[in-house]
Amino acid sequence: MWALLRKTLFRHGFAGRGSASQQTVGTTMHLSFLPWYPATLKLRPMKRPLSAAIALVFAASLLPASRLFAQTPQAKASVDFTYTLVSSDGTNGAAVAWHPGLNLFFTVIAGNAEFPLEGFSKTGQNSYSAEAGVDVRGLWYNPGTGNLEGNAAGEAGWFSISFNRNMTAHQASSLVAGQYQPDFQSVGAYNSGEKKVAYFNPVTEAIDLYPSKKPSKVKSVPLKLSSCGADALNQTSLGYTGVKDFEYVFLNYNDHKLVFVNKAGQETATTALPEELASYGAFKFAFAAGRVFLYEVENRTWTALKVF
């Protein structure tokens, strides 16, 4: 998409991105309103009777609307696709993570290191299944390492998962030992913006943030809920969305709704869920790649829901 924006601006008399020494003549235009483009543009003197503002608006119009306008949760979530596990081991679907390098979702079942780690596509087609090798609770993708990472049960700590070149096997490696999570069963979600692992702490009714580099330095963000009490939330799990003002999402299993809060813990929105799906008070809830996932025990199926 940057290539298209660059080409459009260049055709209307703009130079490419570069330093002042490379482009000594022209004007600097700041694109701070485009969060995916942190730099500035150097503008050449206009060769055509088109103002810089008009050129920029025209180029920006070619971008997806989701890039230009703030995202807000839908009033009611809609089903995108489903995935049924290949393996029959285990009961509690614990987490779902999106791996952009492999273009696959991955899921795990909590309770035993021999329970499955499975990979599947955006249409719900299985592409990988093997024993996890770790008693997994939380699972996420770390863009800094390019690997799946997660937290295990209790004091087993955090781990990393890497795959071989042919995607026929994986290796689980320990990152840090010890219980860097509020509870034995806590399911972590990775806040990639702050590089912290987030957990719901039902005892203190807060979001606990553990820095990935120094996990002993925990920060707690008290929840300020308006639509329900903290006891109505799934007690093990939360999701990190990365969307401004709706950074975290919880499952209100009492009222069958999603509850969104900002990074300060303030509730900012709720989203109704399809009536035919089930809500649980522990596990079986995840967020990945703009989708909420709900797990049904009886048919061993994750349902992916669009929420933005």
C-alpha positions as CSV (number, residue, x, y, z in Angstrom):
1,M,0.0,0.0,0.0
2,W,2.9,2.4,0.7
3,A,4.2,1.8,-2.8
4,L,0.8,2.9,-4.2
5,L,0.8,6.0,-2.0
6,R,4.4,6.8,-2.9
7,K,3.6,6.5,-6.7
8,T,0.5,8.7,-6.4
9,L,2.3,11.4,-4.6
10,F,5.3,11.3,-6.9
11,R,3.1,11.6,-10.0
12,H,1.6,14.8,-8.5
13,G,5.0,16.4,-7.9
14,F,6.1,14.9,-4.7
15,A,9.6,13.5,-4.1
16,G,10.1,10.2,-2.3
17,R,11.0,9.7,1.3
18,G,14.5,10.8,2.2
19,S,16.8,13.0,4.2
20,A,17.3,16.8,3.8
21,S,20.7,16.1,2.2
22,Q,19.1,14.0,-0.4
23,Q,16.3,16.5,-1.1
24,T,17.4,20.0,-0.3
25,V,14.5,21.8,-2.0
26,G,10.9,21.4,-1.0
27,T,8.6,21.2,2.0
28,T,8.3,18.7,4.7
29,M,4.8,17.2,5.2
30,H,4.0,15.3,8.4
31,L,1.8,12.3,8.1
32,S,1.2,11.8,11.8
33,F,-2.5,11.2,11.1
34,L,-1.5,8.0,9.3
35,P,-0.4,5.8,12.2
36,W,1.2,3.2,10.0
37,Y,3.6,5.8,8.5
38,P,5.7,7.5,11.2
39,A,8.1,9.4,8.9
40,T,7.7,12.6,7.0
41,L,7.7,13.4,3.3
42,K,9.9,15.8,1.5
43,L,7.9,17.6,-1.2
44,R,9.4,18.9,-4.5
45,P,8.2,22.1,-5.9
46,M,4.9,21.4,-7.6
47,K,5.0,20.6,-11.3
48,R,1.3,20.5,-11.7
49,P,-1.5,22.9,-10.5
50,L,-2.5,20.5,-7.7
51,S,-2.0,21.5,-4.1
52,A,-0.2,19.3,-1.7
53,A,-3.3,18.9,0.4
54,I,-5.5,17.7,-2.5
55,A,-2.8,15.3,-3.6
56,L,-2.5,13.8,-0.1
57,V,-6.3,13.5,0.3
58,F,-6.5,11.8,-3.1
59,A,-3.8,9.4,-2.2
60,A,-5.3,8.7,1.2
61,S,-8.6,7.9,-0.4
62,L,-7.0,4.9,-2.0
63,L,-6.4,3.4,1.4
64,P,-8.7,1.0,3.3
65,A,-11.3,2.9,5.3
66,S,-10.2,1.0,8.5
67,R,-6.8,2.8,8.2
68,L,-8.3,6.2,8.1
69,F,-11.2,6.1,10.6
70,A,-11.2,5.0,14.2
71,Q,-12.4,1.4,14.7
72,T,-15.3,0.8,17.1
73,P,-16.8,-2.5,18.2
74,Q,-19.9,-3.7,16.4
75,A,-23.2,-3.7,18.4
76,K,-23.4,-7.4,17.7
77,A,-20.6,-9.8,16.6
78,S,-21.0,-11.7,13.4
79,V,-19.7,-15.2,12.6
80,D,-16.7,-15.3,10.3
81,F,-15.7,-19.0,10.2
82,T,-15.3,-22.0,12.4
83,Y,-12.5,-24.5,13.1
84,T,-13.0,-28.0,14.5
85,L,-9.9,-29.6,16.1
86,V,-8.4,-32.6,14.5
87,S,-7.2,-34.1,17.8
88,S,-9.6,-35.5,20.3
89,D,-7.4,-34.9,23.3
90,G,-8.3,-32.5,26.1
91,T,-11.4,-30.4,26.9
92,N,-10.5,-26.8,27.5
93,G,-9.7,-24.7,24.4
94,A,-7.4,-22.2,26.0
95,A,-6.1,-19.7,23.4
96,V,-5.8,-18.7,19.7
97,A,-2.9,-16.8,18.2
98,W,-2.3,-15.4,14.7
99,H,1.1,-16.0,13.2
100,P,1.5,-13.4,10.3
101,G,4.7,-15.0,9.0
102,L,3.0,-18.3,8.5
103,N,-0.4,-16.8,7.7
104,L,-2.0,-19.2,10.2
105,F,-3.9,-19.3,13.4
106,F,-2.7,-21.6,16.2
107,T,-4.7,-23.0,19.1
108,V,-4.0,-25.1,22.1
109,I,-5.9,-27.1,24.7
110,A,-5.1,-26.5,28.4
111,G,-4.3,-29.3,30.8
112,N,-1.4,-31.4,29.6
113,A,1.8,-31.1,27.6
114,E,0.5,-33.9,25.4
115,F,-2.6,-32.0,24.3
116,P,-2.5,-30.6,20.8
117,L,-1.1,-27.5,19.2
118,E,-3.0,-27.1,15.9
119,G,-2.7,-24.6,13.0
120,F,-5.5,-23.5,10.7
121,S,-6.3,-21.0,8.0
122,K,-8.6,-18.0,7.9
123,T,-11.2,-20.3,6.4
124,G,-10.9,-22.9,9.1
125,Q,-8.8,-25.5,7.2
126,N,-6.4,-27.5,9.4
127,S,-2.7,-27.3,8.4
128,Y,-0.8,-28.5,11.5
129,S,-1.4,-30.8,14.5
130,A,1.1,-32.1,17.0
131,E,1.5,-32.5,20.8
132,A,2.2,-29.0,22.2
133,G,5.1,-30.2,24.4
134,V,4.0,-27.6,27.0
135,D,1.0,-27.4,29.4
136,V,-0.1,-24.2,27.7
137,R,-2.5,-21.6,29.0
138,G,-1.8,-18.4,27.0
139,L,-0.5,-18.2,23.4
140,W,0.5,-15.2,21.3
141,Y,2.7,-14.0,18.5
142,N,5.7,-11.8,19.4
143,P,6.7,-9.5,16.4
144,G,10.0,-8.9,18.1
145,T,11.1,-12.5,17.9
146,G,8.9,-13.7,15.0
147,N,7.8,-16.7,17.1
148,L,4.8,-17.9,19.0
149,E,5.1,-17.5,22.7
150,G,3.0,-18.2,25.7
151,N,2.5,-18.8,29.3
152,A,2.2,-22.3,30.8
153,A,0.4,-23.5,33.9
154,G,1.6,-22.1,37.2
155,E,5.3,-22.0,37.8
156,A,6.2,-23.6,34.4
157,G,6.7,-20.0,33.2
158,W,6.8,-18.6,29.7
159,F,7.9,-20.4,26.5
160,S,8.6,-19.9,22.8
161,I,7.6,-22.1,19.9
162,S,9.4,-22.3,16.6
163,F,8.7,-24.4,13.5
164,N,11.0,-26.2,11.1
165,R,11.2,-25.1,7.5
166,N,8.7,-27.6,6.2
167,M,6.2,-27.0,9.0
168,T,6.3,-30.7,9.9
169,A,7.5,-30.2,13.5
170,H,8.0,-27.6,16.2
171,Q,10.2,-27.0,19.2
172,A,9.1,-25.5,22.5
173,S,11.8,-23.7,24.5
174,S,11.6,-22.1,28.0
175,L,11.9,-18.3,28.1
176,V,11.5,-17.7,31.8
177,A,10.7,-20.1,34.7
178,G,8.4,-19.1,37.6
179,Q,4.8,-18.0,38.0
180,Y,4.7,-14.7,36.2
181,Q,0.9,-14.6,36.2
182,P,-1.8,-14.0,38.8
183,D,-3.1,-17.6,39.0
184,F,-2.1,-21.1,38.1
185,Q,-4.7,-21.1,35.3
186,S,-4.2,-17.6,34.0
187,V,-4.3,-17.2,30.2
188,G,-2.0,-14.4,29.0
189,A,-2.4,-12.0,26.0
190,Y,0.5,-10.1,24.6
191,N,0.3,-6.3,24.5
192,S,2.8,-5.7,21.6
193,G,2.6,-2.0,22.0
194,E,4.0,-2.0,25.5
195,K,5.8,-5.3,25.2
196,K,4.0,-6.7,28.2
197,V,2.0,-9.8,28.9
198,A,-1.5,-8.9,30.1
199,Y,-3.7,-11.1,32.4
200,F,-7.0,-10.7,34.1
201,N,-6.6,-10.8,37.9
202,P,-10.1,-11.7,39.2
203,V,-9.0,-11.3,42.9
204,T,-8.0,-7.7,42.6
205,E,-10.3,-7.0,39.6
206,A,-7.5,-5.6,37.6
207,I,-5.4,-6.1,34.5
208,D,-1.9,-7.2,35.5
209,L,0.9,-6.3,33.1
210,Y,4.2,-8.2,33.2
211,P,7.0,-6.7,31.1
212,S,8.5,-9.2,28.8
213,K,12.1,-8.3,29.7
214,K,11.5,-7.8,33.5
215,P,8.4,-9.8,34.4
216,S,8.9,-9.3,38.1
217,K,8.0,-5.6,37.7
218,V,4.2,-6.0,37.6
219,K,1.8,-3.1,36.9
220,S,-1.9,-3.4,37.8
221,V,-4.6,-1.5,36.1
222,P,-7.9,-1.5,38.1
223,L,-11.0,-2.2,36.0
224,K,-13.7,0.4,36.0
225,L,-16.7,-1.5,34.7
226,S,-20.2,0.0,34.2
227,S,-22.2,-2.8,32.6
228,C,-21.4,-5.7,35.0
229,G,-19.2,-6.7,37.9
230,A,-15.8,-8.4,37.6
231,D,-17.4,-11.6,38.8
232,A,-19.4,-11.8,35.6
233,L,-16.3,-12.0,33.5
234,N,-14.5,-15.1,32.3
235,Q,-12.1,-15.6,35.2
236,T,-9.0,-16.9,33.3
237,S,-8.9,-15.0,30.0
238,L,-8.8,-11.7,28.3
239,G,-7.8,-10.4,24.8
240,Y,-5.6,-7.6,23.6
241,T,-7.0,-5.9,20.5
242,G,-4.5,-3.1,19.9
243,V,-7.4,-0.8,18.9
244,K,-7.2,2.6,20.5
245,D,-9.7,3.1,23.3
246,F,-10.7,-0.5,23.1
247,E,-7.4,-2.1,23.9
248,Y,-8.7,-5.1,26.0
249,V,-11.7,-7.3,25.6
250,F,-13.4,-9.5,28.2
251,L,-16.1,-12.1,28.0
252,N,-19.2,-11.4,30.2
253,Y,-20.4,-15.0,30.3
254,N,-23.4,-14.0,32.6
255,D,-24.9,-11.7,30.0
256,H,-23.3,-13.3,26.9
257,K,-21.6,-10.1,25.9
258,L,-18.1,-8.8,25.2
259,V,-16.9,-6.0,27.3
260,F,-14.2,-3.6,26.0
261,V,-12.0,-1.4,28.2
262,N,-9.3,1.1,27.3
263,K,-5.7,0.9,28.6
264,A,-6.7,2.8,31.7
265,G,-9.2,0.0,32.5
266,Q,-12.3,2.1,31.8
267,E,-15.2,0.3,30.1
268,T,-15.8,1.8,26.7
269,A,-18.1,-0.5,24.8
270,T,-20.1,-3.8,24.8
271,T,-20.9,-6.2,22.0
272,A,-23.7,-8.7,22.0
273,L,-22.9,-12.3,20.9
274,P,-24.9,-14.6,18.7
275,E,-27.5,-16.5,20.8
276,E,-26.6,-19.9,19.4
277,L,-23.0,-19.8,20.8
278,A,-22.0,-20.7,24.4
279,S,-20.2,-18.5,27.0
280,Y,-18.0,-20.1,29.7
281,G,-16.6,-18.8,32.9
282,A,-13.1,-20.1,32.3
283,F,-11.0,-20.7,29.2
284,K,-12.7,-21.1,25.8
285,F,-12.3,-17.4,24.9
286,A,-9.6,-15.7,22.9
287,F,-8.9,-12.7,20.6
288,A,-6.6,-12.8,17.6
289,A,-6.3,-10.9,14.3
290,G,-9.4,-8.7,14.9
291,R,-11.6,-11.7,15.8
292,V,-13.0,-13.0,19.0
293,F,-13.0,-16.8,19.3
294,L,-15.4,-18.8,21.4
295,Y,-14.9,-22.5,22.0
296,E,-17.7,-25.1,22.2
297,V,-16.7,-28.2,24.2
298,E,-19.1,-30.7,22.8
299,N,-18.1,-30.3,19.2
300,R,-14.5,-29.2,19.9
301,T,-15.0,-26.1,17.6
302,W,-13.7,-22.6,17.8
303,T,-16.1,-20.0,16.2
304,A,-14.4,-16.8,14.9
305,L,-16.4,-13.6,15.3
306,K,-15.9,-10.3,13.6
307,V,-16.2,-7.6,16.3
308,F,-14.7,-4.5,14.5
